[in-house]
Amino acid sequence: MDLLCQLDSVLCDTVEAWLSFNSTDDDLAYFSDITPEAQRALRSIQKIFRQLQGSQRRLLLLKNYCSGFLSDVSQVPSFDRGSSCD
């Protein structure tokens, strides 16, 4: 779970930074007069960040699933390994 939380945190920060950069009234407007090659590169970057957003959503689902699983497992009574089942 710790790893999932760390991944979620980093991915969330990365996506939020991109969304801020990519908004029409922020930093992306600086690149309005770029070459066609740079426009293609920017579109590729945008596509990658859309994929990261999808990965972030799947990671959140996985994190919720694992959290629920851990909750269910913690409610199962533990058995003494030394006892026999006679």
C-alpha positions as a printed NumPy array, in Angstrom:
array([[  0.   ,   0.   ,   0.   ],
       [  2.87 ,   2.363,   0.758],
       [  4.181,   2.018,  -2.78 ],
       [  0.739,   2.673,  -4.261],
       [  0.387,   5.785,  -2.115],
       [  3.814,   7.046,  -3.171],
       [  3.063,   6.427,  -6.84 ],
       [ -0.316,   8.115,  -6.512],
       [  1.23 ,  11.159,  -4.863],
       [  3.931,  11.598,  -7.518],
       [  1.526,  10.98 , -10.382],
       [ -1.028,  13.374,  -8.918],
       [  1.583,  16.136,  -8.544],
       [  2.82 ,  15.551, -12.108],
       [ -0.657,  15.632, -13.637],
       [ -1.621,  18.728, -11.641],
       [  1.523,  20.537, -12.816],
       [  0.708,  19.649, -16.425],
       [ -2.919,  20.746, -16.091],
       [ -1.75 ,  24.078, -14.714],
       [  0.784,  24.466, -17.524],
       [ -1.675,  23.316, -20.177],
       [ -4.479,  25.719, -19.258],
       [ -5.237,  28.329, -21.927],
       [ -4.44 ,  31.33 , -19.743],
       [ -1.156,  30.055, -18.323],
       [  2.25 ,  28.93 , -19.575],
       [  1.151,  27.063, -22.701],
       [  0.121,  30.336, -24.363],
       [  3.832,  31.204, -24.492],
       [  4.203,  28.558, -27.207],
       [  1.511,  29.93 , -29.538],
       [  3.953,  30.783, -32.338],
       [  5.992,  27.579, -32.471],
       [  7.017,  25.647, -35.573],
       [  4.914,  22.787, -36.956],
       [  7.486,  20.277, -35.663],
       [  7.255,  21.743, -32.19 ],
       [  3.448,  21.683, -32.411],
       [  3.608,  17.952, -33.189],
       [  5.946,  17.429, -30.245],
       [  3.567,  19.37 , -28.001],
       [  0.628,  17.25 , -29.173],
       [  2.667,  14.131, -28.378],
       [  3.369,  15.474, -24.9  ],
       [ -0.329,  16.216, -24.428],
       [ -1.164,  12.652, -25.482],
       [  1.332,  11.256, -22.975],
       [ -0.194,  13.302, -20.183],
       [ -3.689,  12.094, -21.119],
       [ -2.315,   8.567, -20.788],
       [ -0.827,   9.491, -17.4  ],
       [ -4.235,  10.765, -16.309],
       [ -5.731,   7.405, -17.292],
       [ -2.976,   5.646, -15.358],
       [ -3.708,   7.863, -12.373],
       [ -7.388,   6.865, -12.463],
       [ -6.478,   3.155, -12.697],
       [ -3.979,   3.543,  -9.858],
       [ -6.683,   5.121,  -7.693],
       [ -8.999,   2.193,  -8.433],
       [ -6.237,  -0.267,  -7.553],
       [ -5.451,   1.627,  -4.371],
       [ -9.127,   1.571,  -3.341],
       [ -9.372,  -2.134,  -4.164],
       [ -6.271,  -2.972,  -2.128],
       [ -7.45 ,  -0.825,   0.754],
       [-10.775,  -2.674,   0.792],
       [ -8.976,  -6.017,   0.549],
       [ -6.719,  -5.136,   3.486],
       [ -9.753,  -4.099,   5.477],
       [-11.473,  -7.414,   4.707],
       [ -8.357,  -9.446,   5.549],
       [ -7.868,  -7.628,   8.837],
       [-11.342,  -8.77 ,   9.917],
       [-10.58 , -12.459,   9.369],
       [ -9.746, -14.149,  12.671],
       [ -6.185, -15.338,  12.886],
       [ -5.433, -18.95 ,  13.765],
       [ -2.666, -20.253,  15.966],
       [ -0.27 , -22.068,  13.672],
       [  0.777, -24.429,  16.451],
       [ -2.672, -25.861,  17.107],
       [ -3.86 , -29.046,  15.48 ],
       [ -7.221, -29.645,  13.819],
       [ -8.144, -32.902,  15.591]])
